[in-house]
Amino acid sequence: MAPKVAEALTLKDLMTGDYPPPVPLVEGLLVEGGAAVWSALWGTGKTWLALELARCVAAGDSFLCHFPTKQGKVLFLDQEGTPGGHKDRLVKLERTDGTSAWTCPSGSSTSPGCT
């Protein structure tokens, strides 16, 4: 049997149920099991930013050298891009030493992806 992905709750269920607190995936931005939808004009960097967020979670690096992440699997949904285009962008985001192309000021993060 497939795991339950979503469950419909009544207001009463939600208010009286015993649910665990949300677990941060990206501190201050996203919780485990959550989702993010970014909207802006074309050409403003949404896909680049979303791919960097996905890369940071997959690698366990701090996002933008500021937001700690919990390493985990990522589901990246994009209705406009192609796998080849995303791969090209991820290659550009990844440095040859395996860290992010986002360079952090020295000492700004303890994450291995931010040097």
C-alpha positions as CSV (number, residue, x, y, z in Angstrom):
1,M,0.0,0.0,0.0
2,A,1.3,3.4,-0.9
3,P,2.1,5.9,1.9
4,K,-0.5,8.5,2.7
5,V,0.6,11.8,1.1
6,A,-2.2,14.1,2.1
7,E,-5.2,13.8,4.3
8,A,-8.3,16.0,4.4
9,L,-9.0,17.4,7.8
10,T,-12.1,19.1,9.2
11,L,-11.6,22.2,11.3
12,K,-12.5,20.2,14.4
13,D,-10.0,17.5,13.5
14,L,-7.3,20.1,13.0
15,M,-8.1,22.0,16.3
16,T,-8.4,18.9,18.4
17,G,-5.9,16.5,16.9
18,D,-2.5,15.7,18.3
19,Y,0.0,16.5,15.6
20,P,3.8,16.8,15.9
21,P,5.3,20.2,15.4
22,P,6.6,21.0,11.9
23,V,10.2,20.0,11.3
24,P,12.3,22.6,9.6
25,L,13.8,21.6,6.3
26,V,15.1,25.1,5.5
27,E,15.3,27.0,8.7
28,G,12.7,29.9,8.7
29,L,11.6,29.1,5.1
30,L,10.3,25.6,4.6
31,V,9.2,22.6,6.7
32,E,9.4,18.9,5.9
33,G,6.4,17.8,3.8
34,G,5.8,21.5,2.8
35,A,5.9,23.1,-0.6
36,A,7.0,26.4,-2.0
37,V,5.5,28.3,-5.0
38,W,7.5,31.2,-6.3
39,S,5.9,33.7,-8.6
40,A,7.5,36.7,-10.4
41,L,8.1,38.0,-13.9
42,W,10.1,35.9,-16.3
43,G,13.8,36.3,-16.2
44,T,14.0,37.3,-12.6
45,G,15.9,34.2,-11.3
46,K,13.1,32.1,-9.9
47,T,14.4,28.8,-11.4
48,W,18.0,29.6,-10.5
49,L,17.0,30.3,-6.9
50,A,14.7,27.2,-6.7
51,L,17.5,25.0,-8.1
52,E,20.0,26.3,-5.6
53,L,17.4,25.6,-2.8
54,A,16.9,22.1,-4.1
55,R,20.7,21.6,-4.4
56,C,21.3,22.8,-0.8
57,V,18.7,20.5,0.7
58,A,20.0,17.5,-1.3
59,A,23.6,18.3,-0.2
60,G,22.8,19.5,3.3
61,D,24.3,22.9,2.6
62,S,23.0,26.2,4.0
63,F,20.8,28.0,1.5
64,L,22.3,31.3,0.4
65,C,24.9,30.7,3.2
66,H,22.3,31.9,5.7
67,F,19.4,29.4,6.1
68,P,20.6,26.0,7.5
69,T,19.0,23.0,5.8
70,K,18.2,19.4,6.8
71,Q,19.7,17.1,4.2
72,G,17.0,15.1,2.3
73,K,15.5,14.1,-1.0
74,V,14.0,16.8,-3.2
75,L,11.1,16.8,-5.6
76,F,11.6,19.6,-8.1
77,L,8.5,20.5,-10.2
78,D,8.8,23.0,-13.0
79,Q,6.2,23.4,-15.7
80,E,8.4,25.4,-18.0
81,G,12.0,24.0,-17.9
82,T,13.5,20.8,-19.3
83,P,15.7,18.2,-17.5
84,G,18.6,19.2,-19.8
85,G,18.2,22.8,-19.0
86,H,18.0,22.1,-15.3
87,K,21.1,20.0,-15.5
88,D,23.0,22.8,-17.2
89,R,22.0,25.2,-14.5
90,L,22.9,22.8,-11.7
91,V,26.4,22.2,-13.3
92,K,26.9,26.0,-13.3
93,L,25.8,26.2,-9.6
94,E,28.2,23.4,-8.6
95,R,31.9,24.2,-8.2
96,T,34.6,21.7,-9.1
97,D,35.2,21.1,-5.3
98,G,31.6,20.1,-4.9
99,T,30.5,23.2,-3.1
100,S,28.0,25.9,-4.2
101,A,28.8,28.6,-6.6
102,W,27.3,31.0,-4.0
103,T,30.3,32.1,-2.1
104,C,29.8,33.1,1.5
105,P,31.9,35.5,3.5
106,S,34.4,33.7,5.7
107,G,32.9,32.5,8.9
108,S,29.3,33.2,7.8
109,S,28.2,29.6,7.9
110,T,29.4,26.3,9.3
111,S,27.9,24.5,6.3
112,P,30.4,22.7,4.1
113,G,28.8,24.2,1.0
114,C,29.6,27.8,2.1
115,T,33.2,28.7,2.1
